[in-house]
Amino acid sequence: MSTVEVVILAPVMIMFILVLVAFGQLVDGRGAVDGAARDAARAGSIQKELPTAMAEGRKAAEAGLTDVCVGGVDVRKTSAGFKPGGLFTVEVSCQIRGLSMLGLDIPTELTGRSTSPLDPYRRAA
């Protein structure tokens, strides 16, 4: 009788453990995407010009998500303007592994958003 129980319960327990690992990756991915958005906003907010700010923000986000994202990292500026004293807001999104490790083809795209103030006393040249 116990052999039958093991044969029936073992696959169920293994599947349960794999689901826990997959959801753990989702939680870890959420933290990584939020951290990358914070880093991108900060890296961009200390720059003098918008193109440089976007390039530095993209580099910061990609550096923080190298082991988490499956595809590329998308960084978008969502704030208006780029004047000293204003705000620099970015949205970072990417597709993470998540449930694909179980063979489930469910796209899992996470998005993080962060804002950093533009220094009103930064040098102009």
Steps between C-alpha positions, in 0.01 A plus 500: 500500500777751582664440160181609327484811716859594412439443128194724511632769735858537371408670168253727680764605753761559228255715302414697815870570565553612139202736523645650819834555327328663201304738722818574692656610172201729441550663839874532442433643153260761642766619743766507229282699257406752770868535596601545136237773459636678808857473369397621153315802639793596720760452225294709261418776746864599553567557129494840328315406179207271427672273241786437742251446783314235301820325396632490858161391633486217247851387594413502870178302445667241278782453751249419772297257291764292320412175682128561540359587157460263210488757220596863481434769756267786407561840664251783437493854635153583627558842654452828316799722432858481621561825686695546825265479796261268314454126523646220287269197491578179315316175444708184465346180370623161389385143464625270774535122511226429753279208405684413177729273701197274554432482129208743526522756222354787700671831420584677822584864443570709807513878509655723762475878529715744690546875529808701593526879536716698257757696696428876464866583578676270253756653271384593152838446330 
